[in-house]
């Protein structure tokens, strides 16, 4: 069994990471990035990316 650090990411995880990076880039265009708010902006970006992925999956299942 592969350890967690050697485990390859799933396609969905890669997609969410890519979306989160894009969202993060957009957020820091409007919100100044400081060490004090970096974690908050990362968490916000990942949360939005997950929400988008979940809604897309629901839509695909519905259609």
N, C-alpha and C positions, 0 to 999 in steps of 0.2 A: 504494500500500500504506500502510495506517495505521500510524503510529508506536505504540510500546508505550504511551506515556502517553495517547494519544487512543483507544485500543482499548476498546470496551465490554466489560464482563465477561459471561461466559457464564452461563446460568441456574444451572449447577452451582456455579460460583464464588460466585454471589450466595447460594445456599443454604448453602454451607459457611461463608461469612462470617457469615451470620445465626446459624447453629448455634454457631459459634465465639464469637460475642458473648454468646450465652445461656450457654454453658459457662463463659466467662470470668467472667460475672456470678455464676454459682453458685460458682466457685472462690474468688472474693474474699469470699464470705460466710463461708467457712471458713478461708481463709488470708489473713493480713494482707498487704496490697499495699504494697510499697516500691519505690522506683526500682531497687533492686538485684535484685528478683525479678520485675519486670514483664515483661521479655522472656521469661523462663522460663515464666511463666503464660500469656502469649500463645501461645508455641510449643506448650505443652501443650494449650491450648484448640483450636488449629487441628489439631493431631495427632488429638485425640479426634474432632473434627468430620469429618475426612477418613476416619478409621476407620469411623465411623457411616455415612457416605455409601457407602464401599466395600462394607460388609456389606449395606446396603440394596439396592445394585445387584446383588450376588450373589444375594440372596434373591429379588429380582424376576425375575431370569433363570431361577432354578431353578423358580419357581412358575408 
